[in-house]
Amino acid sequence: MSDRILTVGELRSHLIGLPDDSVVSFSGGLSFYRFKRWGDDEVVLEFGEPQADLSPEFKRRNPHVKVAFIDVDSPVNSDGSISVTVR
């Protein structure tokens, strides 16, 4: 599967006609943090949850997982890590 590109024009076409106070929400419990400009023709939408650092071993065992976000209220282990289970 190739990476999906979303253009500003496509996003606008989906939002046209909605009132300015309409809420945009994200599945999976993610929360909006900010938009960040990356050059003249790209903007990045950032989420409020930190992105997990996936080890090479985890990526090898779970090639279907592209990214993982951590709940900021997750319990932290004594070594500073957070336990993650993939079902």
FINURO-934179 format. One record per residue: x, y, z of N, C-alpha, C in turn; residue number from 1; residue in three letters. Coordinates in steps of 0.05 Angstrom, whole numbers, plus 32768, in hexadecimal, padded with zeros to 4 digits. Layout:
<pt><n_x>X</n_x><n_y>Y</n_y><n_z>Z</n_z><ca_x>X</ca_x><ca_y>Y</ca_y><ca_z>Z</ca_z><c_x>X</c_x><c_y>Y</c_y><c_z>Z</c_z><nr>NUM</nr><rest>ALA</rest></pt>
...
This chain:
<pt><n_x>8011</n_x><n_y>7FE8</n_y><n_z>8000</n_z><ca_x>8000</ca_x><ca_y>8000</ca_y><ca_z>8000</ca_z><c_x>8012</c_x><c_y>8019</c_y><c_z>8000</c_z><nr>1</nr><rest>MET</rest></pt>
<pt><n_x>800C</n_x><n_y>802B</n_y><n_z>7FEE</n_z><ca_x>801C</ca_x><ca_y>8044</ca_y><ca_z>7FED</ca_z><c_x>8012</c_x><c_y>8058</c_y><c_z>8001</c_z><nr>2</nr><rest>SER</rest></pt>
<pt><n_x>8023</n_x><n_y>806B</n_y><n_z>8007</n_z><ca_x>801B</ca_x><ca_y>8080</ca_y><ca_z>801A</ca_z><c_x>8005</c_x><c_y>8091</c_y><c_z>800D</c_z><nr>3</nr><rest>ASP</rest></pt>
<pt><n_x>7FF1</n_x><n_y>8098</n_y><n_z>801D</n_z><ca_x>7FDB</ca_x><ca_y>80A8</ca_y><ca_z>8014</ca_z><c_x>7FE2</c_x><c_y>80C5</c_y><c_z>8018</c_z><nr>4</nr><rest>ARG</rest></pt>
<pt><n_x>7FDF</n_x><n_y>80D5</n_y><n_z>8003</n_z><ca_x>7FE5</ca_x><ca_y>80F2</ca_y><ca_z>8004</ca_z><c_x>7FCA</c_x><c_y>8100</c_y><c_z>8005</c_z><nr>5</nr><rest>ILE</rest></pt>
<pt><n_x>7FC7</n_x><n_y>8113</n_y><n_z>8018</n_z><ca_x>7FB0</ca_x><ca_y>8123</ca_y><ca_z>801B</ca_z><c_x>7FB8</c_x><c_y>8140</c_y><c_z>8014</c_z><nr>6</nr><rest>LEU</rest></pt>
<pt><n_x>7FAB</n_x><n_y>814C</n_y><n_z>8000</n_z><ca_x>7FB1</ca_x><ca_y>8167</ca_y><ca_z>7FF9</ca_z><c_x>7F9F</c_x><c_y>817A</c_y><c_z>8007</c_z><nr>7</nr><rest>THR</rest></pt>
<pt><n_x>7FA7</n_x><n_y>8193</n_y><n_z>8009</n_z><ca_x>7F96</ca_x><ca_y>81A8</ca_y><ca_z>8015</ca_z><c_x>7F7C</c_x><c_y>81AB</c_y><c_z>8006</c_z><nr>8</nr><rest>VAL</rest></pt>
<pt><n_x>7F7E</n_x><n_y>81A9</n_y><n_z>7FEB</n_z><ca_x>7F65</ca_x><ca_y>81AA</ca_y><ca_z>7FDB</ca_z><c_x>7F52</c_x><c_y>8194</c_y><c_z>7FE1</c_z><nr>9</nr><rest>GLY</rest></pt>
<pt><n_x>7F5C</n_x><n_y>817C</n_y><n_z>7FE4</n_z><ca_x>7F4A</ca_x><ca_y>8165</ca_y><ca_z>7FEB</ca_z><c_x>7F3E</c_x><c_y>8169</c_y><c_z>8007</c_z><nr>10</nr><rest>GLU</rest></pt>
<pt><n_x>7F4E</n_x><n_y>8172</n_y><n_z>801A</n_z><ca_x>7F43</ca_x><ca_y>8177</ca_y><ca_z>8035</ca_z><c_x>7F2E</c_x><c_y>818D</c_y><c_z>8034</c_z><nr>11</nr><rest>LEU</rest></pt>
<pt><n_x>7F33</n_x><n_y>81A2</n_y><n_z>8025</n_z><ca_x>7F1F</ca_x><ca_y>81B8</ca_y><ca_z>8022</ca_z><c_x>7F05</c_x><c_y>81AD</c_y><c_z>8017</c_z><nr>12</nr><rest>ARG</rest></pt>
<pt><n_x>7F07</n_x><n_y>819C</n_y><n_z>8002</n_z><ca_x>7EEE</ca_x><ca_y>8191</ca_y><ca_z>7FF5</ca_z><c_x>7EDD</c_x><c_y>8181</c_y><c_z>8009</c_z><nr>13</nr><rest>SER</rest></pt>
<pt><n_x>7EEA</n_x><n_y>8174</n_y><n_z>801C</n_z><ca_x>7EDB</ca_x><ca_y>8164</ca_y><ca_z>8030</ca_z><c_x>7ECF</c_x><c_y>8176</c_y><c_z>8046</c_z><nr>14</nr><rest>HIS</rest></pt>
<pt><n_x>7EDA</n_x><n_y>818E</n_y><n_z>8049</n_z><ca_x>7ED1</ca_x><ca_y>81A0</ca_y><ca_z>805F</ca_z><c_x>7EBE</c_x><c_y>81B5</c_y><c_z>8054</c_z><nr>15</nr><rest>LEU</rest></pt>
<pt><n_x>7EBB</n_x><n_y>81B8</n_y><n_z>803A</n_z><ca_x>7EAB</ca_x><ca_y>81CD</ca_y><ca_z>802F</ca_z><c_x>7E8E</c_x><c_y>81CB</c_y><c_z>8039</c_z><nr>16</nr><rest>ILE</rest></pt>
<pt><n_x>7E83</n_x><n_y>81E1</n_y><n_z>8040</n_z><ca_x>7E67</ca_x><ca_y>81E2</ca_y><ca_z>8049</ca_z><c_x>7E64</c_x><c_y>81DD</c_y><c_z>8067</c_z><nr>17</nr><rest>GLY</rest></pt>
<pt><n_x>7E79</n_x><n_y>81D5</n_y><n_z>8074</n_z><ca_x>7E77</ca_x><ca_y>81D2</ca_y><ca_z>8091</ca_z><c_x>7E7A</c_x><c_y>81EC</c_y><c_z>809F</c_z><nr>18</nr><rest>LEU</rest></pt>
<pt><n_x>7E6B</n_x><n_y>81F1</n_y><n_z>80B5</n_z><ca_x>7E6E</ca_x><ca_y>820A</ca_y><ca_z>80C4</ca_z><c_x>7E8A</c_x><c_y>820B</c_y><c_z>80D1</c_z><nr>19</nr><rest>PRO</rest></pt>
<pt><n_x>7E94</n_x><n_y>8223</n_y><n_z>80D5</n_z><ca_x>7EAF</ca_x><ca_y>8226</ca_y><ca_z>80E1</ca_z><c_x>7EB2</c_x><c_y>821A</c_y><c_z>80FC</c_z><nr>20</nr><rest>ASP</rest></pt>
<pt><n_x>7E9C</n_x><n_y>8216</n_y><n_z>810B</n_z><ca_x>7E9E</ca_x><ca_y>820A</ca_y><ca_z>8125</ca_z><c_x>7E9A</c_x><c_y>81EC</c_y><c_z>8125</c_z><nr>21</nr><rest>ASP</rest></pt>
<pt><n_x>7E9A</n_x><n_y>81DF</n_y><n_z>810D</n_z><ca_x>7E98</ca_x><ca_y>81C2</ca_y><ca_z>810C</ca_z><c_x>7EB1</c_x><c_y>81B6</c_y><c_z>8118</c_z><nr>22</nr><rest>SER</rest></pt>
<pt><n_x>7EAE</n_x><n_y>81A0</n_y><n_z>8126</n_z><ca_x>7EC4</ca_x><ca_y>8192</ca_y><ca_z>8133</ca_z><c_x>7ED0</c_x><c_y>817D</c_y><c_z>8121</c_z><nr>23</nr><rest>VAL</rest></pt>
<pt><n_x>7EEB</n_x><n_y>817D</n_y><n_z>811F</n_z><ca_x>7EFA</ca_x><ca_y>8168</ca_y><ca_z>8111</ca_z><c_x>7F05</c_x><c_y>8156</c_y><c_z>8126</c_z><nr>24</nr><rest>VAL</rest></pt>
<pt><n_x>7EFF</n_x><n_y>813C</n_y><n_z>8124</n_z><ca_x>7F0A</ca_x><ca_y>8129</ca_y><ca_z>8138</ca_z><c_x>7F19</c_x><c_y>8113</c_y><c_z>8129</c_z><nr>25</nr><rest>SER</rest></pt>
<pt><n_x>7F29</n_x><n_y>8104</n_y><n_z>8138</n_z><ca_x>7F3A</ca_x><ca_y>80EF</ca_y><ca_z>812D</ca_z><c_x>7F34</c_x><c_y>80D5</c_y><c_z>813A</c_z><nr>26</nr><rest>PHE</rest></pt>
<pt><n_x>7F33</n_x><n_y>80BF</n_y><n_z>812A</n_z><ca_x>7F2E</ca_x><ca_y>80A5</ca_y><ca_z>8136</ca_z><c_x>7F46</c_x><c_y>809B</c_y><c_z>8145</c_z><nr>27</nr><rest>SER</rest></pt>
<pt><n_x>7F42</n_x><n_y>8088</n_y><n_z>8156</n_z><ca_x>7F58</ca_x><ca_y>807D</ca_y><ca_z>8165</ca_z><c_x>7F5F</c_x><c_y>808C</c_y><c_z>817E</c_z><nr>28</nr><rest>GLY</rest></pt>
<pt><n_x>7F4F</n_x><n_y>80A1</n_y><n_z>8185</n_z><ca_x>7F54</ca_x><ca_y>80B0</ca_y><ca_z>819D</ca_z><c_x>7F6A</c_x><c_y>80C5</c_y><c_z>819B</c_z><nr>29</nr><rest>GLY</rest></pt>
<pt><n_x>7F73</n_x><n_y>80CB</n_y><n_z>8183</n_z><ca_x>7F88</ca_x><ca_y>80DF</ca_y><ca_z>8180</ca_z><c_x>7F7C</c_x><c_y>80FB</c_y><c_z>8182</c_z><nr>30</nr><rest>LEU</rest></pt>
<pt><n_x>7F8D</n_x><n_y>810D</n_y><n_z>818C</n_z><ca_x>7F84</ca_x><ca_y>8129</ca_y><ca_z>818F</ca_z><c_x>7F96</c_x><c_y>813B</c_y><c_z>817F</c_z><nr>31</nr><rest>SER</rest></pt>
<pt><n_x>7F8A</n_x><n_y>8150</n_y><n_z>8174</n_z><ca_x>7F99</ca_x><ca_y>8164</ca_y><ca_z>8164</ca_z><c_x>7FAC</c_x><c_y>8174</c_y><c_z>8175</c_z><nr>32</nr><rest>PHE</rest></pt>
<pt><n_x>7FC5</n_x><n_y>8179</n_y><n_z>816B</n_z><ca_x>7FD8</ca_x><ca_y>818A</ca_y><ca_z>8179</ca_z><c_x>7FDC</c_x><c_y>81A4</c_y><c_z>8169</c_z><nr>33</nr><rest>TYR</rest></pt>
<pt><n_x>7FE6</n_x><n_y>81A1</n_y><n_z>8150</n_z><ca_x>7FEB</ca_x><ca_y>81B9</ca_y><ca_z>8140</ca_z><c_x>7FF0</c_x><c_y>81B2</c_y><c_z>8123</c_z><nr>34</nr><rest>ARG</rest></pt>
<pt><n_x>7FF0</n_x><n_y>81C7</n_y><n_z>8112</n_z><ca_x>7FFA</ca_x><ca_y>81C4</ca_y><ca_z>80F7</ca_z><c_x>8016</c_x><c_y>81D0</c_y><c_z>80F7</c_z><nr>35</nr><rest>PHE</rest></pt>
<pt><n_x>8028</n_x><n_y>81C3</n_y><n_z>80E8</n_z><ca_x>8043</ca_x><ca_y>81CC</ca_y><ca_z>80E6</ca_z><c_x>804B</c_x><c_y>81CE</c_y><c_z>80C8</c_z><nr>36</nr><rest>LYS</rest></pt>
<pt><n_x>8055</n_x><n_y>81E5</n_y><n_z>80C0</n_z><ca_x>805E</ca_x><ca_y>81E8</ca_y><ca_z>80A4</ca_z><c_x>8078</c_x><c_y>81DA</c_y><c_z>809F</c_z><nr>37</nr><rest>ARG</rest></pt>
<pt><n_x>8079</n_x><n_y>81CA</n_y><n_z>808A</n_z><ca_x>8091</ca_x><ca_y>81BD</ca_y><ca_z>8081</ca_z><c_x>8097</c_x><c_y>81C6</c_y><c_z>8065</c_z><nr>38</nr><rest>TRP</rest></pt>
<pt><n_x>80A3</n_x><n_y>81DD</n_y><n_z>8061</n_z><ca_x>80A9</ca_x><ca_y>81E7</ca_y><ca_z>8047</ca_z><c_x>8092</c_x><c_y>81F6</c_y><c_z>803B</c_z><nr>39</nr><rest>GLY</rest></pt>
<pt><n_x>8094</n_x><n_y>81FD</n_y><n_z>8022</n_z><ca_x>8081</ca_x><ca_y>820E</ca_y><ca_z>8015</ca_z><c_x>8067</c_x><c_y>8200</c_y><c_z>800D</c_z><nr>40</nr><rest>ASP</rest></pt>
<pt><n_x>8069</n_x><n_y>81E5</n_y><n_z>800A</n_z><ca_x>8051</ca_x><ca_y>81D7</ca_y><ca_z>8000</ca_z><c_x>8049</c_x><c_y>81BF</c_y><c_z>8011</c_z><nr>41</nr><rest>ASP</rest></pt>
<pt><n_x>804F</n_x><n_y>81C0</n_y><n_z>802B</n_z><ca_x>8048</ca_x><ca_y>81A9</ca_y><ca_z>803C</ca_z><c_x>8043</c_x><c_y>81B3</c_y><c_z>8058</c_z><nr>42</nr><rest>GLU</rest></pt>
<pt><n_x>802D</n_x><n_y>81A8</n_y><n_z>8064</n_z><ca_x>8027</ca_x><ca_y>81AE</ca_y><ca_z>8080</ca_z><c_x>8022</c_x><c_y>8193</c_y><c_z>808D</c_z><nr>43</nr><rest>VAL</rest></pt>
<pt><n_x>802B</n_x><n_y>8191</n_y><n_z>80A6</n_z><ca_x>8028</ca_x><ca_y>8178</ca_y><ca_z>80B5</ca_z><c_x>8014</c_x><c_y>817C</c_y><c_z>80CC</c_z><nr>44</nr><rest>VAL</rest></pt>
<pt><n_x>8002</n_x><n_y>816A</n_y><n_z>80CE</n_z><ca_x>7FEF</ca_x><ca_y>816A</ca_y><ca_z>80E5</ca_z><c_x>7FFB</c_x><c_y>8159</c_y><c_z>80FB</c_z><nr>45</nr><rest>LEU</rest></pt>
<pt><n_x>7FFF</n_x><n_y>8165</n_y><n_z>8112</n_z><ca_x>800B</ca_x><ca_y>8156</ca_y><ca_z>8128</ca_z><c_x>7FF6</c_x><c_y>814F</c_y><c_z>813D</c_z><nr>46</nr><rest>GLU</rest></pt>
<pt><n_x>7FF9</n_x><n_y>8139</n_y><n_z>814A</n_z><ca_x>7FE7</ca_x><ca_y>8130</ca_y><ca_z>815E</ca_z><c_x>7FF3</c_x><c_y>8136</c_y><c_z>817A</c_z><nr>47</nr><rest>PHE</rest></pt>
<pt><n_x>7FE2</n_x><n_y>8137</n_y><n_z>818E</n_z><ca_x>7FEA</ca_x><ca_y>813D</ca_y><ca_z>81A9</ca_z><c_x>7FF7</c_x><c_y>8126</c_y><c_z>81B7</c_z><nr>48</nr><rest>GLY</rest></pt>
<pt><n_x>7FF5</n_x><n_y>810E</n_y><n_z>81AD</n_z><ca_x>8000</ca_x><ca_y>80F6</ca_y><ca_z>81B9</ca_z><c_x>801C</c_x><c_y>80F2</c_y><c_z>81AE</c_z><nr>49</nr><rest>GLU</rest></pt>
<pt><n_x>8030</n_x><n_y>80EC</n_y><n_z>81BF</n_z><ca_x>804B</ca_x><ca_y>80E7</ca_y><ca_z>81B5</ca_z><c_x>804C</c_x><c_y>80CD</c_y><c_z>81A4</c_z><nr>50</nr><rest>PRO</rest></pt>
<pt><n_x>805D</n_x><n_y>80CE</n_y><n_z>8190</n_z><ca_x>8061</ca_x><ca_y>80B6</ca_y><ca_z>817F</ca_z><c_x>8075</c_x><c_y>80A3</c_y><c_z>818C</c_z><nr>51</nr><rest>GLN</rest></pt>
<pt><n_x>806E</n_x><n_y>808A</n_y><n_z>818C</n_z><ca_x>807F</ca_x><ca_y>8076</ca_y><ca_z>8199</ca_z><c_x>8098</c_x><c_y>8071</c_y><c_z>8187</c_z><nr>52</nr><rest>ALA</rest></pt>
<pt><n_x>80AE</n_x><n_y>806B</n_y><n_z>8194</n_z><ca_x>80C7</ca_x><ca_y>8063</ca_y><ca_z>8186</ca_z><c_x>80C6</c_x><c_y>8045</c_y><c_z>8184</c_z><nr>53</nr><rest>ASP</rest></pt>
<pt><n_x>80C0</n_x><n_y>803B</n_y><n_z>816C</n_z><ca_x>80BE</ca_x><ca_y>801E</ca_y><ca_z>8168</ca_z><c_x>80D9</c_x><c_y>8012</c_y><c_z>8162</c_z><nr>54</nr><rest>LEU</rest></pt>
<pt><n_x>80E1</n_x><n_y>7FFE</n_y><n_z>8171</n_z><ca_x>80FB</ca_x><ca_y>7FF1</ca_y><ca_z>816E</ca_z><c_x>80FB</c_x><c_y>7FE2</c_y><c_z>8153</c_z><nr>55</nr><rest>SER</rest></pt>
<pt><n_x>8113</n_x><n_y>7FDD</n_y><n_z>8148</n_z><ca_x>8116</ca_x><ca_y>7FCD</ca_y><ca_z>8130</ca_z><c_x>8109</c_x><c_y>7FB1</c_y><c_z>8134</c_z><nr>56</nr><rest>PRO</rest></pt>
<pt><n_x>810D</n_x><n_y>7FA6</n_y><n_z>814B</n_z><ca_x>8101</ca_x><ca_y>7F8B</ca_y><ca_z>8151</ca_z><c_x>80E3</c_x><c_y>7F8C</c_y><c_z>8150</c_z><nr>57</nr><rest>GLU</rest></pt>
<pt><n_x>80D7</n_x><n_y>7FA1</n_y><n_z>815C</n_z><ca_x>80BA</ca_x><ca_y>7FA4</ca_y><ca_z>815B</ca_z><c_x>80B0</c_x><c_y>7FA7</c_y><c_z>813F</c_z><nr>58</nr><rest>PHE</rest></pt>
<pt><n_x>80BE</n_x><n_y>7FB7</n_y><n_z>812F</n_z><ca_x>80B6</ca_x><ca_y>7FBC</ca_y><ca_z>8113</ca_z><c_x>80B9</c_x><c_y>7FA2</c_y><c_z>8103</c_z><nr>59</nr><rest>LYS</rest></pt>
<pt><n_x>80CD</n_x><n_y>7F92</n_y><n_z>8109</n_z><ca_x>80D0</ca_x><ca_y>7F78</ca_y><ca_z>80FA</ca_z><c_x>80B9</c_x><c_y>7F65</c_y><c_z>8101</c_z><nr>60</nr><rest>ARG</rest></pt>
<pt><n_x>80B2</n_x><n_y>7F64</n_y><n_z>811B</n_z><ca_x>809C</ca_x><ca_y>7F52</ca_y><ca_z>8123</ca_z><c_x>8081</c_x><c_y>7F5C</c_y><c_z>811C</c_z><nr>61</nr><rest>ARG</rest></pt>
<pt><n_x>807E</n_x><n_y>7F76</n_y><n_z>8118</n_z><ca_x>8064</ca_x><ca_y>7F82</ca_y><ca_z>8112</ca_z><c_x>8066</c_x><c_y>7F95</c_y><c_z>80FA</c_z><nr>62</nr><rest>ASN</rest></pt>
<pt><n_x>806B</n_x><n_y>7F8A</n_y><n_z>80E2</n_z><ca_x>806F</ca_x><ca_y>7F9B</ca_y><ca_z>80CB</ca_z><c_x>8056</c_x><c_y>7FAB</c_y><c_z>80C3</c_z><nr>63</nr><rest>PRO</rest></pt>
<pt><n_x>803F</n_x><n_y>7FA3</n_y><n_z>80CD</n_z><ca_x>8026</ca_x><ca_y>7FB2</ca_y><ca_z>80C7</ca_z><c_x>8023</c_x><c_y>7FCB</c_y><c_z>80D8</c_z><nr>64</nr><rest>HIS</rest></pt>
<pt><n_x>8033</n_x><n_y>7FCE</n_y><n_z>80ED</n_z><ca_x>8031</ca_x><ca_y>7FE6</ca_y><ca_z>80FE</ca_z><c_x>8043</c_x><c_y>7FFC</c_y><c_z>80F3</c_z><nr>65</nr><rest>VAL</rest></pt>
<pt><n_x>8038</n_x><n_y>8012</n_y><n_z>80E9</n_z><ca_x>8047</ca_x><ca_y>8028</ca_y><ca_z>80DE</ca_z><c_x>804F</c_x><c_y>803C</c_y><c_z>80F3</c_z><nr>66</nr><rest>LYS</rest></pt>
<pt><n_x>803D</n_x><n_y>8041</n_y><n_z>8106</n_z><ca_x>8041</ca_x><ca_y>8055</ca_y><ca_z>811A</ca_z><c_x>8030</c_x><c_y>804E</c_y><c_z>8133</c_z><nr>67</nr><rest>VAL</rest></pt>
<pt><n_x>803A</n_x><n_y>8056</n_y><n_z>814A</n_z><ca_x>802B</ca_x><ca_y>8052</ca_y><ca_z>8163</ca_z><c_x>802C</c_x><c_y>806C</c_y><c_z>8173</c_z><nr>68</nr><rest>ALA</rest></pt>
<pt><n_x>8016</n_x><n_y>8074</n_y><n_z>817E</n_z><ca_x>8015</ca_x><ca_y>808C</ca_y><ca_z>818F</ca_z><c_x>8011</c_x><c_y>8083</c_y><c_z>81AB</c_z><nr>69</nr><rest>PHE</rest></pt>
<pt><n_x>801C</n_x><n_y>8091</n_y><n_z>81BE</n_z><ca_x>801B</ca_x><ca_y>808B</ca_y><ca_z>81DA</ca_z><c_x>8008</c_x><c_y>809D</c_y><c_z>81E8</c_z><nr>70</nr><rest>ILE</rest></pt>
<pt><n_x>7FF6</n_x><n_y>8092</n_y><n_z>81F8</n_z><ca_x>7FE4</ca_x><ca_y>80A2</ca_y><ca_z>8209</ca_z><c_x>7FF5</c_x><c_y>80AF</c_y><c_z>821E</c_z><nr>71</nr><rest>ASP</rest></pt>
<pt><n_x>7FF2</n_x><n_y>80C9</n_y><n_z>8221</n_z><ca_x>8003</ca_x><ca_y>80D8</ca_y><ca_z>8234</ca_z><c_x>7FFE</c_x><c_y>80D0</c_y><c_z>8251</c_z><nr>72</nr><rest>VAL</rest></pt>
<pt><n_x>7FE9</n_x><n_y>80C2</n_y><n_z>8256</n_z><ca_x>7FE3</ca_x><ca_y>80B8</ca_y><ca_z>8271</ca_z><c_x>7FEB</c_x><c_y>809B</c_y><c_z>8275</c_z><nr>73</nr><rest>ASP</rest></pt>
<pt><n_x>7FFA</n_x><n_y>808F</n_y><n_z>8262</n_z><ca_x>8003</ca_x><ca_y>8073</ca_y><ca_z>8265</ca_z><c_x>8017</c_x><c_y>8070</c_y><c_z>827C</c_z><nr>74</nr><rest>SER</rest></pt>
<pt><n_x>8015</n_x><n_y>8059</n_y><n_z>828A</n_z><ca_x>8028</ca_x><ca_y>8055</ca_y><ca_z>82A0</ca_z><c_x>8044</c_x><c_y>804F</c_y><c_z>8295</c_z><nr>75</nr><rest>PRO</rest></pt>
<pt><n_x>8058</n_x><n_y>805B</n_y><n_z>82A1</n_z><ca_x>8074</ca_x><ca_y>8058</ca_y><ca_z>8298</ca_z><c_x>8082</c_x><c_y>8044</c_y><c_z>82AA</c_z><nr>76</nr><rest>VAL</rest></pt>
<pt><n_x>8090</n_x><n_y>8031</n_y><n_z>829E</n_z><ca_x>80A0</ca_x><ca_y>801D</ca_y><ca_z>82AC</ca_z><c_x>80B8</c_x><c_y>802A</c_y><c_z>82BA</c_z><nr>77</nr><rest>ASN</rest></pt>
<pt><n_x>80C4</n_x><n_y>801C</n_y><n_z>82CD</n_z><ca_x>80DB</ca_x><ca_y>8027</ca_y><ca_z>82DC</ca_z><c_x>80F2</c_x><c_y>802E</c_y><c_z>82CA</c_z><nr>78</nr><rest>SER</rest></pt>
<pt><n_x>80F5</n_x><n_y>8021</n_y><n_z>82B2</n_z><ca_x>810B</ca_x><ca_y>8027</ca_y><ca_z>82A0</ca_z><c_x>8103</c_x><c_y>803E</c_y><c_z>828C</c_z><nr>79</nr><rest>ASP</rest></pt>
<pt><n_x>80EC</n_x><n_y>804A</n_y><n_z>8290</n_z><ca_x>80E3</ca_x><ca_y>8060</ca_y><ca_z>827E</ca_z><c_x>80D3</c_x><c_y>8057</c_y><c_z>8266</c_z><nr>80</nr><rest>GLY</rest></pt>
<pt><n_x>80D1</n_x><n_y>803D</n_y><n_z>8262</n_z><ca_x>80C2</ca_x><ca_y>8033</ca_y><ca_z>824B</ca_z><c_x>80A4</c_x><c_y>8031</c_y><c_z>8251</c_z><nr>81</nr><rest>SER</rest></pt>
<pt><n_x>8094</n_x><n_y>802D</n_y><n_z>823C</n_z><ca_x>8077</ca_x><ca_y>8029</ca_y><ca_z>823F</ca_z><c_x>8071</c_x><c_y>800F</c_y><c_z>8232</c_z><nr>82</nr><rest>ILE</rest></pt>
<pt><n_x>8064</n_x><n_y>7FFD</n_y><n_z>8240</n_z><ca_x>805D</ca_x><ca_y>7FE2</ca_y><ca_z>8235</ca_z><c_x>8047</c_x><c_y>7FE5</c_y><c_z>8220</c_z><nr>83</nr><rest>SER</rest></pt>
<pt><n_x>804B</n_x><n_y>7FD8</n_y><n_z>8209</n_z><ca_x>8038</ca_x><ca_y>7FD9</ca_y><ca_z>81F3</ca_z><c_x>8032</c_x><c_y>7FBC</c_y><c_z>81EB</c_z><nr>84</nr><rest>VAL</rest></pt>
<pt><n_x>8018</n_x><n_y>7FB7</n_y><n_z>81E6</n_z><ca_x>8010</ca_x><ca_y>7F9D</ca_y><ca_z>81DD</ca_z><c_x>8002</c_x><c_y>7FA0</c_y><c_z>81C2</c_z><nr>85</nr><rest>THR</rest></pt>
<pt><n_x>800A</n_x><n_y>7F90</n_y><n_z>81AE</n_z><ca_x>7FFD</ca_x><ca_y>7F91</ca_y><ca_z>8194</ca_z><c_x>7FEB</c_x><c_y>7F78</c_y><c_z>8193</c_z><nr>86</nr><rest>VAL</rest></pt>
<pt><n_x>7FD2</n_x><n_y>7F7C</n_y><n_z>818D</n_z><ca_x>7FBF</ca_x><ca_y>7F65</ca_y><ca_z>818C</ca_z><c_x>7FB9</c_x><c_y>7F5D</c_y><c_z>8170</c_z><nr>87</nr><rest>ARG</rest></pt>
